[in-house]
Amino acid sequence: MGGQRSGDELLVVGVSLTGKRQLVLANGKNGNRVLGSQSSFALNGEEHLGSNYDRCVFNEEKNFKLELQQSDDESLSGGDFNVRDLEVYLVKEWKIPAKSVATAQPWREVPLWNSPSLLSLQDYVSKYHPIEDTSVTNVNILLLGEVGAGKSSFFNTINSIFRGEITSRACAGSSKHSLTTTLRKYRVRDPSSGQYLNLRLCDMRGLEESEGVKTQDIALVLDGNIPEHYQFNPASHATPKSPGFKRDPELQDKVHTVAFVIDASTINVINTAVIHQMKEIQSLIIERGIPQVIYLTKLDKICTDIDNDVKQIFMSSACKQAVDTVADVIGVPRSHVFPVKNYEKESRLHTPIDILALSALRQTLVFADDYLED
């Protein structure tokens, strides 16, 4: 049998109707609770009846064997689903997505979820040019974050929007260690003009406790020393002797904005070592005067309302709390935190998802111009 209590984070599985004379319930909010032998507890899980061996028979060699007896609901459970004698032998963690309480007012200005709004954002991004007083023709946006946070998926989302269909140029998915092992500077082509956008989304090895990218390598990426397709080595950082190392990088080679990509469902359990490395990276970013933003992903995992309708994202109290939390943890203004929804389970494009991604990218380009102007 198994039981699940809505809203709690503990799942009781596999119970026996014989044995203990008192019932211990594991409850994620109230701790352990004991019911006496005279009490009963109505299970809300499922009942799976099998067979039991309950008769011992001796053969001619005076060795015994267990004879199989079939049991039914009536004989085993007394005809109802109320447990009077129960033994809990396994308790597993079970995270149940909370149904977020809608805020009375949107916690941020809500965009127009329609085609004209989407076309306006696409037009801005497709016609974007870095400020003319520099030699930069393409701004470099570096995507940084934990393994599995959605860095490669964000690029795939942007690429899909301009291609007009779901694409998967960058390798994305779930893995213990980073699927991206080299520095990639992805460009996006606009089919309507046949030209590439004047930006590059730079993807690299994810942050993790043991097999992640070295902070020294990130410093070299920021400064434009490391070439595209450089293979990161978790055991050692790049040096001037590394293949393709640029000793005198130009402004065009450097990073112009950093976007931390963070999984909203793991904010409270981010590894301490990863948080420490993020702080080290932030020090490098601030020293260089590079703007930083946060793309907050996987909000549909913390709020069922968003999972059902992405347009509810700015009415979700769970989303607002996630934005507030990540802004405090990472140390950036809340206005620099952009909730996004990457294409993951979808098989076709959706206007609200496109609007969220392009809104985040548009503001990132504005910040890149701020950096170039300084």
N, C-alpha and C positions, 0 to 999 in steps of 0.2 A: 504494500500500500504506500501511498505518498500523500502528503498534504502540503498545501501552499497557502500562506495567509497574505492577502493582498496588502501591499504597502510595507510589509516587513522585508528584511533582507536575509531571512533564514528560511531554508526549505527543509522540512523534515521528511525523510524518505525511509522506506523499509521498516515497517513496524510489525511486531509479533503480538498476537493476541494472548499469549501465555507467558507465564513467568512472573514478572514484577508485580507487586501489589500496590505500587503507587506510580502515578504518571508524572513524568517530568517533561514539561514543555519548554523548548528553547525558543525564546522570543527576542528578536533583534532590538526591541525598544525597552522591554520591561525586565529583561534578564530571565532567569529560570523561575518557573512557577510549578508548584507541586499540587496535584489534585489527589485527594484521598481515594481509598479503594471504593468508597460508596459513590463517587462522582462518575460522570461519563463525559465523553468528548466526542462531538459529531465531526467526523473527518469530512473534508471537502475535496479530497483527492480522488484517486482511482483505486479500485479493488481488483487485484489479479489473483485468482484462486488457481492453485495448481494441485499437486498430489502430496499426500503425507504418508509416512511409514509408521503405522501405529500398532502392528501386531507382530509379535515375535513367535516364530515357528521353528521347532527343532526337527532336524532331519534324522535319518537312520544312523548317521555317524555321530549323533548327538551334537552336531554343530548347528547353531541357530542361523536363521535368515530373517530379514525383515520383509514382511508381506505388504505389497502396495495396496493402499485403500484410497478410493476416490472420495473427495469431499465436495460438498456444494455450499452455496451461500447460507442455506438454512442451518446446516450442521456446524459450519465453522463460525459464522458471525451472529447466530441467534436470530436471524431474520431481519436485522436492521444494520445501519452503518454507524451505530454509536459504539464507541470503544470504551469498555469499563476497566479492562486490564490491558495495559499497553506498555511496551518497552521500546524506547527510542534507541536505535543502534547506529544511526548515521544522521548528521546534520551538515548540510552543505550551504555555502554562501550562494545566495540567489538575488541578484540585483534586478529589481523590478523598476522599469522606467516610470518616473513620477508623472502624473498628469498635472502640468503646471497650472497655477492659478493665474488667470489673465489679469493684467494690470488695468486699472481704471482708465489710464491714458497711456498712449505709446511712450516707451522710455527713450525713444529717438524718433526723429522725423521719419515718417513712413513714405517711401517712394511710391510713385504711381505704378502699379503692377500691370502695365499695359504695353502694347507694341510700340507706340510712339516714344515712351520712356526708354524702352530697350534700344530702339533705333538711335535715339539721341546719345546714349552712352556708347554705343558701337561707333557712331560717327566721331565722337570725341577721341576715342582710343585709336581708331584707324587713321585719323588725320593728325595725331599728335606728332610734334617735332620738338626736340630739345631746344632750349633757348639758343638763339643764333650767335651770341657772342662767344661761344665755346667751339672747340673742334669736335665735340661729341655728336655723333650721328645716331647712336643708339644708347639709351640708358640701360644700365645693368641693375636688375632687381634680384638680390640674393635671397633665396628661400632657405631658411634655417629652421630646424626643429627636431624633435625626437623621431626615432624610427616609427613609421606608421602614422604620423600625424596628418599626412595628406599633402606633402610638398609636391610630389610628382603628380598627384591627382589634381592639384590646383592648376598646374600647367595644362594637363589634359582637358580640364574644364574650359579654360580660356581658348585653347586650340579648337575644341568642339564647337564653341559658340561661333567662331569665325568660319569654321568649315561647314556649319549648318547641320552637323550630325555628330553622334557620339564617336570620339576617336580615342586612341590609347597609344600615342607615340612614346610617352615616357612609361617605363616599367613601374607599375604601381600594384600594391596589394599588401597582405599581411605576412609578416615574416619576423623571426626572432631578431635578425640583424638586418642592416640596411640593404635594400635591393639596389639602391644607387651607390656605386662605388667610385665613380669618376666625377669630375667637374663637367657639367653640361651647361651650355649657354643656348637655350632653346629660343628659336625665332618663330614667329607666327605669321603665316601668310594670309592676307585678306583676298579671298577669291574675287571679290567685286572689282578690285583694282589690279589684281595680279602681283601686287607689291607686298613686301614684308613690312610688318609694323616696326616703328622706330624704337623698339624695346627688345630686351632679351631677359627671359626668366632663367636665372642661374640656379640650377639644382645641384646638390652635392650630397655626400654621405651624411646620414642622419646622426644626431647626437645620441649617445648611449653610454652606459657606465664603463664598459670594457672594450668594445669593438668599434667605438665611435671615432669621429674625426678629431684630430689634435687641434687644440686652440691655436697653436703656432701656425698650422695650415690655414685656419680661418683668417688670421691676420694677413697672411700672404695673399689670400684670395681677395680680401678687402683692398689691398694695395695694388692688385693687378699683376702680381708676380707669377701666379700659377696659370698655365695655359689650359685651354679647354681639352678635355679628355685625359687630363692628368689622373693617374690612378693613385687614390689615397691609400696610405699604409697605416693601419691602426697602431702599429708598433713603433713607427718613427715618422717625423714630420719632414716636409720638403726642405731642401737646401739649394743654394745657388748652383750646385752640381747636378740637380735633378733635371731630367730631360725636358727641354722646352722652357726652362726657367727664364723669366724676363727680368733682367737686372735693372732696366730703366723703363718701367711701364709709363704709358701716357695716360691722360685723364680718361680717354676712351676705354682703357683696359680696366679701370678701377670700378668698384661697386658704388653706385649712386644712391641706393636705398636698400635697407635690409628689412625683410618681412619675416618675422617669426611666425611659423605655422604651428598652432597648438591645438591639440585634441581637447575639446570642451569636457569630454567625459572622463578625462584623466587629470584634470587640473589639481585635484587634491591629493593625487598619489604620484606626482612626478618625482622621479628618483632624485634624492638629495644631491648626488654627484652631478646630475644633469642641470639642476637649478644652479649649482655652484659654477658650472661651466658657462651657463647662460649669462650669469653676472660678469664673468671674466670677459666674455664676448662683448657684452654691453659696454664695458670699460673701453675696449678697443674701438667700438663704434663711436662712442662719445668723444674720445680723443681725436678722431678723424672728422668729427662734425657731420657724420652720416645720419640722415633721418632714419627712424625705425618705426615700423607699424607691426600690428599683430593680425593675422588672419585666423580667426577662431572657427575651427571646423567641427563637424560631427555633433552639432547641436541637436539633431534629430534623435540622438541617443540619450539625451538627458530630458527630453520633453516630447511626449507623445503628440501634443498639439502640432508641433513643428514637423514631426514625422508625417502627420496626416495632411498638413497644409503649411508649406514654407512661408506663406504670407503672414502667418501668425508670429513670426520671429520677433517683431518689435512690440508685440503685446504679451510676450511670454515672460513671466517673472523668473523662471529658471534661466532663461537666456540672459536677462538683465543681471542676475546674480553671477552668472559665469563671466560676463564681461567685467563686472566690478572686481571679481576675484582675480582674474588673470591680469588686470591692470595693476592691482596691488602687488601681486606676486612678482611680475616682471618689472614693474616700475615704469609704466608709460601712462600718458593721459588716456582717459577713457575714449576720447574722440579719435584716438589712434588705433582703437580695437575695432575690427570689422568682422562681423559674423558672416560666414559664407557657407554654402552647401555645395560640396563637390559632387560631380556626377559619379555615382558608384553603382547603384542598383537600377538606375533608370536606363531605358532603351531608346528614349527619344528626348529631345530638348524641351525644357520647360522655361517659360518666360521669367517667373520669379527667381529661379536659380541663376539664370543668366544675369538678371539685374543685380543681384547681390554680388556676384563675382566681378562684374564690370564696375560697379560702384566702388568696390575696394581697390581695383586696379587704377581707376581714374584718380582717386585721391593719392595713391602711391606715386603716380606720375607727377602730380602737383608738388609733392614733397621732393621728388627727384630734381625738379626745376629749381626749387629753393636751394638745394645743395649746390647745383651748378652755378647758380647766380652768386653764391658766396665765394 
